[in-house]
Amino acid sequence: MPAGPSAAVVDEAQLLALNEKYLPLGFEERIRTLYQDFAPEKVLVTSSFAATSAYFLHIISRMRPQQVIHFIDTGYHFPETLEYRRYLVELFKLTVEDVRAEDWQHQFTVDDKTHERDPDYCCAVNKIQPLEAVKLNFHVWVSSLMRWQTDHRAGLPVFELRRGILKFNPMIDVTREERDLYIREHQLPFHPMVARGYSSIGCTHCTVAGDGRTGRWVGKPKTECGLHL
């Protein structure tokens, strides 16, 4: 079984080689190749079960049905997101593990209304810090970021070193049209809030309807939760 490099041993030359190898491949072929090049048990897959997660999860579940999906449970998800998660878990026969802050840490952000005072810190407590502990057990982290979503994501490569782990962005050059076409052709379900004008769906207090990510952290300079920075 392939061992695959961890972030601790990947140098710039190896990172360049990985990007050169994977860039010409399509999304599905990148996923297939990843499981050949890296030990599958060292592959971390996260999903927010947001707007169009069905596309990403459909392909992952077909390539490796036993892949565990890590879901960051911030404690602030819309009920529709949790229902969408339940539906996709049943549809794709997924195994999902929740990643969440300790109860007292989350409760502090509730009582403090941290999302109003310091949204970056709220994200740090409820998203970033819990995932940091999980990442220690893996060599490569698979995300579903796409370049058209934000200015920051527009500059991301297929592979990058990010916050102590080798980050894999197999969907980075997938267009919005390609994603939506795949969802329609395979008759996959959109998140129920998409029909109500929500293109990007996060926590209840930081999300309103809007195209792209215009509905996230409205009125604030923040455009990312911090997981991918």
C-alpha positions as CSV (number, residue, x, y, z in Angstrom):
1,M,0.0,0.0,0.0
2,P,1.4,3.4,-0.9
3,A,2.6,5.5,2.0
4,G,2.5,8.9,0.4
5,P,4.3,11.9,1.9
6,S,3.1,13.9,4.9
7,A,3.4,17.7,5.0
8,A,6.4,17.3,7.3
9,V,8.5,15.6,4.6
10,V,7.3,17.4,1.4
11,D,9.8,19.8,0.1
12,E,9.2,22.4,-2.6
13,A,10.5,20.1,-5.4
14,Q,8.0,17.4,-4.3
15,L,5.2,19.9,-4.1
16,L,5.9,21.1,-7.6
17,A,6.1,17.5,-8.9
18,L,2.7,16.7,-7.4
19,N,1.1,19.8,-9.0
20,E,2.6,19.0,-12.3
21,K,1.3,15.4,-12.2
22,Y,-2.2,16.3,-11.0
23,L,-2.9,19.5,-12.9
24,P,-3.6,17.9,-16.3
25,L,-6.1,15.4,-14.7
26,G,-9.8,15.9,-14.3
27,F,-11.5,16.0,-10.9
28,E,-12.4,12.3,-10.8
29,E,-9.0,11.1,-12.1
30,R,-7.3,13.3,-9.4
31,I,-9.3,11.5,-6.7
32,R,-8.5,8.1,-8.2
33,T,-4.8,8.9,-8.4
34,L,-4.7,10.3,-4.8
35,Y,-5.8,6.9,-3.4
36,Q,-3.1,5.3,-5.5
37,D,-0.4,7.7,-4.4
38,F,-1.3,8.0,-0.7
39,A,-2.3,5.6,2.0
40,P,-6.1,5.8,2.0
41,E,-6.3,5.7,5.8
42,K,-4.1,8.9,5.9
43,V,-6.5,10.8,3.7
44,L,-8.7,13.4,5.5
45,V,-11.9,14.4,3.7
46,T,-14.1,17.2,5.1
47,S,-17.5,18.4,4.0
48,S,-19.7,21.2,5.1
49,F,-22.8,19.5,3.5
50,A,-23.5,22.9,2.0
51,A,-25.0,24.1,-1.2
52,T,-23.7,21.5,-3.7
53,S,-21.8,19.1,-1.6
54,A,-23.6,16.2,-3.4
55,Y,-21.2,16.6,-6.3
56,F,-18.0,16.2,-4.2
57,L,-19.4,13.5,-2.0
58,H,-20.9,11.5,-4.9
59,I,-17.5,11.1,-6.5
60,I,-15.7,10.4,-3.2
61,S,-18.2,7.7,-2.2
62,R,-17.9,6.0,-5.6
63,M,-14.1,6.0,-5.5
64,R,-13.8,4.9,-1.9
65,P,-17.1,3.9,-0.2
66,Q,-15.4,3.4,3.2
67,Q,-13.9,6.9,3.3
68,V,-14.9,8.6,6.5
69,I,-16.2,12.2,5.9
70,H,-15.5,14.7,8.7
71,F,-18.2,17.2,9.3
72,I,-17.4,20.3,11.3
73,D,-20.4,20.8,13.6
74,T,-20.2,24.4,14.6
75,G,-23.4,24.2,16.7
76,Y,-24.8,27.0,14.5
77,H,-25.9,25.1,11.4
78,F,-29.2,25.7,9.7
79,P,-31.7,22.9,10.3
80,E,-31.8,22.4,6.5
81,T,-28.1,21.7,6.5
82,L,-28.4,19.0,9.1
83,E,-31.3,17.5,7.2
84,Y,-29.3,17.7,3.9
85,R,-26.5,15.9,5.7
86,R,-28.9,13.1,6.9
87,Y,-30.2,12.8,3.4
88,L,-26.8,12.5,1.7
89,V,-25.5,10.1,4.3
90,E,-28.4,7.8,3.5
91,L,-28.2,8.3,-0.2
92,F,-24.5,7.7,-0.5
93,K,-24.2,5.3,2.5
94,L,-21.6,7.6,4.0
95,T,-19.7,7.2,7.3
96,V,-19.5,10.6,8.9
97,E,-17.6,11.7,12.0
98,D,-18.5,15.0,13.7
99,V,-15.7,17.5,14.6
100,R,-16.8,20.0,17.2
101,A,-15.4,22.3,19.9
102,E,-15.7,21.1,23.5
103,D,-19.1,22.0,25.0
104,W,-17.8,24.7,27.3
105,Q,-15.9,26.4,24.5
106,H,-18.9,26.4,22.2
107,Q,-21.2,27.6,25.0
108,F,-18.8,30.5,25.6
109,T,-19.3,31.7,22.0
110,V,-23.1,31.4,22.5
111,D,-23.2,33.4,25.7
112,D,-20.6,35.9,24.5
113,K,-22.3,36.3,21.1
114,T,-18.8,36.1,19.7
115,H,-20.0,36.0,16.1
116,E,-21.1,39.7,16.6
117,R,-18.0,40.9,18.5
118,D,-15.3,38.9,16.8
119,P,-16.4,36.5,14.0
120,D,-12.8,35.4,13.3
121,Y,-12.5,34.1,16.9
122,C,-15.9,32.4,16.7
123,C,-14.7,30.5,13.7
124,A,-11.4,29.7,15.4
125,V,-13.2,28.2,18.4
126,N,-15.9,26.3,16.5
127,K,-14.1,25.3,13.3
128,I,-10.4,25.8,13.1
129,Q,-9.2,24.5,16.5
130,P,-11.4,21.3,16.5
131,L,-10.1,20.4,13.0
132,E,-6.5,21.2,13.9
133,A,-6.6,18.3,16.4
134,V,-8.0,15.9,13.8
135,K,-5.5,16.8,11.1
136,L,-2.6,15.4,13.2
137,N,-3.8,11.9,12.3
138,F,-3.6,12.4,8.5
139,H,-1.1,13.2,5.7
140,V,-3.3,14.9,3.2
141,W,-6.5,16.9,3.5
142,V,-9.0,16.9,0.6
143,S,-11.2,20.0,0.2
144,S,-13.9,21.0,-2.3
145,L,-12.7,24.6,-3.0
146,M,-13.2,26.1,-6.4
147,R,-11.3,29.1,-7.8
148,W,-14.4,31.0,-8.9
149,Q,-15.8,31.2,-5.3
150,T,-13.5,33.9,-3.9
151,D,-10.4,36.0,-4.7
152,H,-8.4,34.0,-2.3
153,R,-9.4,30.6,-3.8
154,A,-8.7,32.0,-7.3
155,G,-5.0,31.7,-6.6
156,L,-4.8,28.2,-5.1
157,P,-3.0,25.3,-6.7
158,V,-4.1,21.7,-6.7
159,F,-1.6,20.9,-3.9
160,E,-0.4,23.3,-1.2
161,L,1.1,23.2,2.2
162,R,-1.5,24.7,4.5
163,R,-1.5,24.9,8.3
164,G,0.8,21.9,8.8
165,I,-0.8,19.5,6.3
166,L,-0.6,18.7,2.6
167,K,-3.8,20.2,1.2
168,F,-5.4,18.7,-1.9
169,N,-7.8,20.9,-3.9
170,P,-9.0,18.5,-6.7
171,M,-12.0,20.7,-7.6
172,I,-10.1,23.9,-7.8
173,D,-10.5,24.4,-11.5
174,V,-14.0,23.0,-11.8
175,T,-16.3,25.7,-13.1
176,R,-19.7,26.5,-11.6
177,E,-21.3,25.3,-14.9
178,E,-19.5,22.0,-14.8
179,R,-20.5,21.4,-11.2
180,D,-24.1,22.1,-11.8
181,L,-24.2,20.1,-14.9
182,Y,-22.9,17.0,-13.1
183,I,-25.5,17.5,-10.4
184,R,-28.3,17.6,-12.9
185,E,-27.0,14.7,-15.0
186,H,-26.7,12.5,-12.0
187,Q,-30.0,13.7,-10.5
188,L,-28.3,14.7,-7.3
189,P,-30.0,16.9,-4.7
190,F,-29.0,20.5,-4.1
191,H,-29.1,21.9,-0.6
192,P,-32.8,22.9,0.0
193,M,-31.8,26.5,0.7
194,V,-30.3,26.9,-2.8
195,A,-33.8,27.3,-4.3
196,R,-34.3,30.2,-1.9
197,G,-31.3,32.1,-3.2
198,Y,-28.5,30.8,-0.9
199,S,-25.4,30.0,-3.0
200,S,-23.0,29.6,0.0
201,I,-24.3,28.3,3.3
202,G,-22.6,28.5,6.6
203,C,-23.7,29.3,10.1
204,T,-27.2,30.8,10.8
205,H,-25.8,34.1,12.1
206,C,-23.3,34.7,9.3
207,T,-25.3,33.7,6.3
208,V,-28.0,35.4,4.2
209,A,-29.2,34.7,0.7
210,G,-26.8,35.9,-2.0
211,D,-25.0,34.9,-5.2
212,G,-21.6,33.2,-4.7
213,R,-20.3,34.1,-1.3
214,T,-21.9,37.6,-1.1
215,G,-24.3,36.3,1.5
216,R,-21.5,35.4,4.0
217,W,-20.5,37.8,6.8
218,V,-22.4,40.7,5.2
219,G,-21.0,44.1,6.2
220,K,-17.7,42.7,7.4
221,P,-14.4,42.4,5.5
222,K,-14.3,38.7,6.3
223,T,-14.8,36.3,3.3
224,E,-13.3,33.0,4.7
225,C,-13.8,31.2,8.0
226,G,-10.1,30.7,8.2
227,L,-9.9,26.9,7.6
228,H,-8.3,27.5,4.2
229,L,-6.1,30.5,5.0
